[in-house]
Amino acid sequence: MLHLIYILAFTVLAFLAVGNLIRNMMTLGIESQRPYNAKGRFTPNSLSANVPQTARVQSVSHPELLDDYGNIVNEPFLVMRSMTVEDARERLDALYKASPGYSDEAGGLS
């Protein structure tokens, strides 16, 4: 009997999780099509009634790609460089040796 209760409970949880996933995907799809103003903020149609229709339909970049003035940023946000394990170890050792508490008399591991 206890097995049936567990199966029923996990079935209910699975349906709730799948339903939540579907709702979130629908919300994401709707929000991705919302119009944004020049600052990247959402403006509902009721608040922007005095704005011409052509300005409302205009596509604007994602808000994270805009600076404080609403201009598009044309620089890379993250540049990653590949390095070997030996390079990383040397840099970490250099940082450790440059730290204030490091003393050479302690006999390093190297």
Summary of the structure (lengths in Angstrom):
residues: 110
radius of gyration: 27.5
end to end distance: 62.8
largest distance: 75.2
contacts: 168
relative contact order: 0.06
helix: 50%
strand: 4%
